[in-house]
């Protein structure tokens, strides 16, 4: 039964978003839909809300636990609020989430955009007749078409925006539950993506990041049609489409998979001048034996060839990655191989995390599961190596001039500094020596600034505005 029009007018809604950039994009799309229905979007830390939307992640047990803790806290603090939990956690474990009393409406990954409609129904009913609903029927999604939705008009940041280009993954890495949470590959219309990007660029955004559950698989499904007729394939369709949009902006790719994007393909992308000199290229392990058990179809040598092409094109090409420590059967030699590939690649940043057992995945039943203390120690050791390597990479940027998108300014021990990102995704802090009046410093927001890098600083580098 549809809710009454206006049932959400003047209601407040707060979002708690975990996990990937796709979740961030979807939360933004939902926030805009709630605003159109008359709601005010608020920060739950600032004031209580009428509606709490928990957009979950289920990549690790820790993510599941964070979602449960948040639901229980906000319901305890605001017993009359509507708590909507959605996404990968309920999709993969609907019974467990259904047993959480604090969850009023439970939606899977394909019901997310019904949240506004269902909230209207909730507030249209007399409080005594409101019933909890669990709309997740099956832990495996079988959709074959991209779920159409209105594009977003902006993000909380005024400088960088996300665009979701695809949904689902069919790679079935042995440790990963996401294909069961998100279903098979479905790609969004290239024309719709370009239209959304044009609107965001017109709104002033200077960086557009393409994201998806497996961005590299854009257009890979049977029956996909390039409705822009670019004559290209894969994510290059979208890179070309956005490159043709007038304006001074940067295109950044989401996570790329070496199972899909090989060295020749990545080199094809170098011809697009608006494409950022950065790629998040997941390696997961430096050991070929572990990579094979993960059901990832490449070798460390294949991976290093992609890296070589990137660094031949630009020695300061930014490469970031994910590495799992303590995968079942990982030996000390395997772990040493992971540390070694971190050193060889000279990463800007490595996201290290210990293996987390997930239902539906072959790895959960593999022999030789690594003890938690061992996983924890290996993760700690790898983080230390990665931090040293990151400092080395950032040190190599000293003396270079970087074009930085200024995002925000703040007071630090070094005085007033602006913060932004350059093409290779390094965080750049810089002094604005051209202004003596700090009140005028906001004029730099969302501007491209040439900065000469002088030193490694915190999580990035520091320099002076030219």
Secondary structure, DSSP 8 states (H G I E B T S, - for coil): ----TTTTTT-EEEEEE-SSHHHHHHHHHHHHHHHHTT-EEE-TTTS--SEEEEEE--SSHHHHHHHHHHHHHHHHH-TTSEEEEEEHHHHH-HHHHHT-TT-SEEE-SSSGGGHHHHHHHHHHS-GGG---EE----SS----S----------SSSSEEEEEEEE------TT--HHHHH-S-EE--HHHHHHHHHHHHHTT-SEEEEEETTGGGTT-STT---TT--S--TTHHHHHHHHTS-SS-EEEE--EETTTS-HHHHHHHTT-TTB-SEEEEE-B-S-HHHHHHTT----HHHHHHHHHHHHHH-TT-EEEEEEEES-TT--HHHHHHHHHHHHHHT-SEEEEEE----TT-GGGG-SS---HHHHHHHHHHHHHHHHHHHHHHHHTTTT-EEEEEEEEEEEETTEEEEEEEETT--EEEEE-TT-S-GGGGGGGTT-EEEEEEEEEETTEEEEEE-
